[in-house]
Amino acid sequence: LNNPACGGPTPTDASHIVAVKHNGGYGNCGDWVHLHYNGKMVAAKIVDYCASCEFGHFDASKSVFSALAPLDQGVINGIHFKLITKH
């Protein structure tokens, strides 16, 4: 995520950030999303867009992913999400 589309500093693995589909995805730059999976929840800021993402797909940093499941799981299916729009 060098040079995130939304601007700002380059995120690190520890950043609570996600990328979403551009134009028709879920959320926009600066919005926050609460991701829920298997009784766990994490909040992440939308800072970038991903070409391969579909609606409801989030490309998450390692810290966001690992808050929900082990990194070696690779993909989380059946996640619930709630958008918290910026004001």
N, C-alpha and C positions, 0 to 999 in steps of 0.2 A: 504493500500500500504506500509506496513512495509517491509523494506528490498527490495526495488525495484530491479527488474532483471538487470537493467542497472547500478546499483551501485549508490553511492551518498547518501546524507542524506535522512531520512524518510520524505516524503512530508507531508504537512498539508492540511487542507481544503482550505486554502488560496493560495496554490501553483497552478500555471497555468500548470497543467500536465495532460497527458492522458496515458492510456494503450491501446495497439493494439494487434491484432492476431499475434502470433509468426510464423515465416516461412510461408509466403504467405499472411501476413497482409499488412497493408498500412503504410510504414515507418519503421524505425529502431531506436534503442537507440540514443538519442541525436538529432534526427531530430525534426523540429518544424512543426506544422500543423496549418493552418489558417482555422477555422471553421466558416461557415456563415449560419445564420438561421434567417428568418423573419426580414431582414434588419439590423441584428446585426452581429458583427464579434469579435472573440477572438482568440488569438494565444496561443498555448499550446505546451509544450515540451513532447516528447515521453520518458518515463522513465521506463515503465514496459510493460509486456505482460499479456494478459488475455486469459485463456483457452476457455471461452465461446464466445469470440469475433469472428465475421466473417469479411471478407473484407469490409472496409468502416464503421466498427463499432468502436466507440471510447468509452472507459470507462473513463469518465471525473471526475476530482475533482469537489467539490461543487462550487468552485469559477469559474471554466470554465463553468459548466452547468448553473449557475445562471446568467452569463453574456449573455446567449442566451435565457433562459426561466425560469419561476418559478420552484424552486426545486420540488414542489408538482406535477409538470407535470410528473416527473419520467423518461420518455423516450422522446427523440426528434427524430421524423421521418422526412425524406426529407431534411436532412442537406447537405450542399455543403461544400467541403473541398479542400484545396490545400496544398500539401506537400512542405515544404521548407527544403531541405536536408542540413546537416551540411557539412562544407568544411574541 
